[in-house]
Amino acid sequence: MKRTGLMPRFLTGVATLAMLAVAVPVLAGPKTVILATTTSTQDSGLLDVLVPLFEKESGLQVKTISVGSGQAMKMGEKGEADVLLVHSPDAEKKFMAEGFGTTRRLVMHNDFIILGPAADPAKVKGSKAAEAMKRIAQSGALFASRGDNSGTHAKEKGLWKAAGVDPEGQKWYQQTGLGMGQTLNVAAEKKAYILTDRATYLSLKKVLGLEILVEGDGKLLNIYHVIELNPVKSPKINAQGGKAFADFMVARKTQEIIGRFGVDKFGAPLFFPDAGKKPESLGL
């Protein structure tokens, strides 16, 4: 299974979870499924739990490519993936409207948070997200951005817009072009502010030295969907394998595993299962 990035993985509880079989039919045809997904699902360790279960039950091998949501969708457009697990709702809707996906289903959510050094030079602690971004810009304090067209980057750009700030070209605004885990490490080294998903932060918290300064704002909700790709767009797409993986992600037992993931280590789940929920219940 291919992975990009060298972030720590959650292995605790894998043996126990492996006993929870999820019924997935063994399929004929191609035996490899290419999953294009966000770095957060990989860096958090969630896929290290789920993918082996899927492979065992389906007889298929998953090749995981961890990139930003924008890049994952570009791969889908080119027929370079069979199924997507992404978290950039506006871009996903456009992707579906253009016919690149056949189904898009809710899988789970967590939230984004704004981190920074304990000294909090921009004085953002406890503020709303857009106000925090405005204060960071006004103070000239360093802000580390992924700058990679990922779902996290899309959320960040939306917050800058809400704050009435254009950070492009500013000395205090540093774009890494890297995944979430690597960008968090950059922010930690430079004592910069950063927007991140909570799951990746918790998986790296002990080595970062950054604090949660802004959380709980409704604008920071982070929602993941699984998208099956349209084989009409490319003969390379393994639609059957992609559907099997998508069905697995929304299956009841998989959702139960997602809901427990991280509890043993942090006392709370890193993701909240959403399969079958109405989009409006999450503000979509």
Secondary structure, DSSP 8 states (H G I E B T S, - for coil): ----S------TTHHHHTTS-------SS--EEEEEEEHHHHHTSHHHHHHHHHHHHH--EEEEEEE-HHHHHHHHHTT--SEEEE--HHHHHHHHHTTSEEEEEEEEEEEEEEEE-TT-TT--TTS-HHHHHHHHHHHT--EEE--SS-HHHHHHHHHHHHHT---TT-TTEEE--S-HHHHHHHHHHHT-EEEEEHHHHHHHHHHH--EEEE---GGGEEEEEEEEE-TTT-TT--HHHHHHHHHHHHSHHHHHHHHHTTHHHHSS-SSEE-TT--GGGGT-
